[in-house]
Each structure stands twice: as C-alpha cells, then as structure tokens.
Amino acid sequence: MSISNITVFMPSVLTLIGIPGLESVQCWIGIPFCVIYLIAMIGNSILLIIIKSERSLHEPMYIFIGMLGVTDIALATTIMPKMLGIFWFHVPEIYFDSCLLQMWLIHSFQCIESGILLAMALDRYVAICYPLRHSTIFTYQLVTQIGAVVTLRAAILVAPCLVLIKCRFQFYHTTIISHSYCEHMAIVKLAAENVRVNKIYGLFVAFTVAGFDLTFITLSYIQIFFTVFRLPQKEARWKAFNTCIAHICVFLQFYFLAFFSFFTHRFGAHVPPYIHILFSSLYLLVPPFLNPLVYGAKTKQIRIHVVKMLCS
C-alpha cells in the first residue's frame, strides 16, 4: 500500500481535541482556566501601570519585572482564546500555518521568560554582592541590550523548529492533535516521516535554554547566599534575603512545571494523557497568574504603590 493511501498529504487544517479523556467536562474546566487568565491579565497590567507611572520604580529590577509581565500577558494570550474556543464553543479546527505560528510564539515566549529570569538573578547577584558597582554595571543601556538579546535568542533558536516541520514533512498519520494548544512535540508526532532530526533539535533547544539559564541562576544564588550569610547585622541579612524570596519562588514554580511537562511529553508513556495535558496547560498559565501575586506580595515598593492605587 502506498504512503498516500494511508496518510494525509500536507493538511491545511488541524484539529485540537483539548484534554483527551475529559472532553465531556471541558466546558467546566474552562471556567477556572478563564479565571486564572483574567487574574493574570489584571495582575500583570497593574504591575506594568505601577512600574511605568512611578519614577522611583524605574530601576533594573522593576524594569525586568515589567518585561516579565509583558511576556506573561503575551504568552497567556497566545493560548487562552483558542483554548476557550475548544472548551466552550466547540471550535477545535485551526489552520496548519496558524498552528505553527502559535507553536513558535509559545516556545519563543517561554525562552524569553527564562532569559528574563536569568537577567533578574544576575541583577540580584550584582546588587547584593557588589552593591557599590550595581548602578554602573546595570545601566539602562545594558538592560535594553539584555532585553533585545533575550528576545533575539528565543526567536532564532525556536524558528528552526517551525522550518523543520514546514519543509521536511509532507505526509501525516492524522490531523488530530491530542492537545489543547499547538506544542512542538504534539505536532511532530503527527508526521508519517522520520522525525529524529526534529526531536533532536527540540531537545537541543530545551537543554540549551533551560540548562544554560538554570545553571547560571543557581550559581548566582549560591554566591548571593554566601554573601548574605557573611553580613554582620542580622537585620541586613534578613533584608537581603527577603528581596530574593520572590525571585526564588518564581524560579522554582517556572522550572518545576517546565521540566515536568518536558519529560512527561517525551518519557511519560505511563502518565495518563489528561494529566499530562492539564499540567502542560497549567505550565503556561500558572506563571503569568502567580508572578504578579508573588511580586506584589513580596516586593515592598510595589506593594505600597498597589495599596496607594487601590485607595485612590
């Protein structure tokens, strides 16, 4: 039997089924997802308004928090409208090229967020370990350059994933994606041709970004803790440590969910599909939801301005 008789040739439309095994209750699952999305939008928007309007917050740490807020809004908005369309309005179809675009945006924003978290860790490292040199090292020009480099790195690294799918694959086993959004491996698994190159490059991007960023984040905080514990005054130690707690919480929840989703997609054959897809979806929605809450609660300057804005 020829390959054309058992496969689909260059499909123009794909179908996202949402959460496999939970199709009958997806309309109810969409409610908490929508609430999380709305809180993420409101929280990050408030953060951006405060950071933009308060000149006292025009410092590298708060600018990085603002960059993180913009990335979170973009990431959540990339997936949530289509996901709610599947859950509530039973519109699972998506054009093939639109699916590839969504995939590229999702993974690019993930890489950007990881890069911003690394920049924030390095900013805290210099601020605590070399406080007298912080203002001369982390200038506005450097912060702008970091933002540009992080964005370009993500776009350039993720773009070949899109090109490899578009140019290498012509035949597909099916047009049905067992996922609630267009994820790289979920699309690659549809192909009826050799996918080894795509899998290898996907692993390369994941370990290049997460491995590089997480290594330097860890080293930065090891140095920070050594410096903090050597401070003579207990109050100074607590103040320095307290400024890092919010960042540590954000790092842990981001990378924990990222690695769980990554390894489950490749090696978690025994994990029920609905568990995997639920965690994969939450992985993209929980950081935008938690980041403004964590920074609003743990960062004194932001907390003060939030209270002022609400009272006024």
C-alpha positions, 0 to 999 in steps of 0.5 A: 500500500502506498504512503498516500493511501494511508496518510494525509498529504500536507493538511491545511487544517488541524484539529485540537481535541483539548484534554483527551479523556475529559472532553465531556467536562471541558466546558467546566474546566474552562471556567477556572482556566478563564479565571486564572487568565483574567487574574493574570491579565489584571495582575500583570497590567497593574504591575506594568501601570505601577512600574511605568507611572512611578519614577522611583520604580524605574530601576533594573529590577522593576524594569525586568519585572515589567518585561516579565509581565509583558511576556506573561500577558503575551504568552497567556494570550497566545493560548487562552482564546483558542483554548476557550474556543475548544472548551466552550464553543466547540471550535477545535479546527485551526489552520496548519500555518496558524498552528505553527505560528502559535507553536513558535510564539509559545516556545519563543515566549517561554525562552524569553521568560527564562532569559528574563529570569536569568537577567533578574538573578544576575541583577540580584547577584550584582546588587547584593554582592557588589552593591557599590558597582550595581548602578554602573554595571546595570545601566539602562543601556545594558538592560535594553541590550539584555532585553533585545538579546533575550528576545533575539535568542528565543526567536532564532533558536525556536524558528528552526523548529517551525522550518523543520516541520514546514519543509521536511514533512509532507505526509501525516498519520492524522490531523488530530492533535491530542492537545489543547494548544499547538506544542512542538512535540504534539505536532511532530508526532503527527508526521508519517516521516522520520522525525529524529532530526526534529526531536533532536533539535527540540531537545537541543533547544530545551537543554540549551535554554533551560540548562544554560539559564538554570545553571547560571541562576543557581550559581548566582544564588549560591554566591548571593547566599554566601554573601548574605550569610557573611553580613554582620547585622542580622537585620541586613541579612534578613533584608537581603534575603527577603528581596530574593524570596520572590525571585526564588519562588518564581524560579522554582514554580517556572522550572518545576512545571517546565521540566515536568511537562518536558519529560512527561511529553517525551518519557511519560508513556505511563502518565495518563494523557489528561494529566499530562495535558492539564499540567502542560496547560497549567505550565503556561498559565500558572506563571503569568497568574502567580508572578504578579501575586508573588511580586506584589506580595513580596516586593515592598515598593510595589506593594505600597504603590498597589495599596496607594492605587487601590485607595485612590 
